[in-house]
Amino acid sequence: MNPSDILFALDHCYDSPHGQFIDLEHPYSYTADCRLNLFRNGDGHWAIVAEVLNYQTRGAGWAVALDIIYFGNCLVPVDEEGYNYYTVVIQDYDNFAETIDIGRLVPGATVWKIRDAELPLSHDRSDYEAEGIELRTFDPEDDYASEFPGEGVLRLLVPRHRDIFRATDEELYKGIPSTLHKVLVLDEWHHKRFHQSSSPFESPEFLASFDQGNPFIATMIQDELEKNARYNAKEWETRPSSYETWQQIAEVLATGDTSRYKPTLEPNTHWRYWPEGGSM
């Protein structure tokens, strides 16, 4: 097991059409918490399993969900499409609908049902302000007016009940062999956004629907390809292998020596560092 091979796999996670890196500022979800789980065994197999807890505003509906993202050289498919991640909705849908209206806490709502627990909800401004959670001002004539945003409710609950929001071993092992052993868990680290985009114009099937003999269309296609290339080149500057977090994680996975992880960069995975999440 070589650290460079691990870093290469991380850098090239987007080579798969259904691969992705860890996104703490997704426009469709508000991040509330995250964690990294490092696994390895003596046969040269390794895996990184990331947990990203979020308040979703798209997809299957508004709900509290846990995205579980896999990287490794021995992954087990989590679906038929070949994605390297899957989502676990950990909140009761009916309970969510009863307690959240248009993205805000309903007055009188008392609990959120998360997994098998009922977590008490707060309607006290000072609780939210103490956690740095921004409140909202709504029409005071609205019977359901509440200044407590749904993502703020989740962000307040997490530090009070953190273990309930963590992935279970069963959820973690869904995408990795049972022969792997957990060697290190990180609840915070220094993280950089990293994304690589594939242009639809790279697909021969897609291109076939255009008259490439038309100079205007040919120029448009070339411009789009060059724009995408510039975007990827800029994003490549923050690829995982470019900074110490993942370099040291690769050393831990390659050697099994957890002392190889000795960061000097300040952790920035708390949600306050990623303010654009949920912006769409």
Secondary structure, DSSP 8 states (H G I E B T S, - for coil): --HHHHHHHHHTGGGSTT-----SS-TTEEEEEEEEEEEE-TTS-EEEEEEEEEEESSTT-SEEEEEEEEEESS---SSSS--SEEEEE-B-HHHHHHHEETTEE-TT--EEEETTEEEE----HHHHHHTT-------TTSTT--S-BHHHHHHHHHHHSHHHHS--HHHHGGGS-TT-EEEEEES------------GGG-HHHHTTS-TTSHHHHHHHHHHHHHHHHHHHHHHTT-GGGSHHHHHHHHHHHH--GGG----S----SGGG-TTTT--
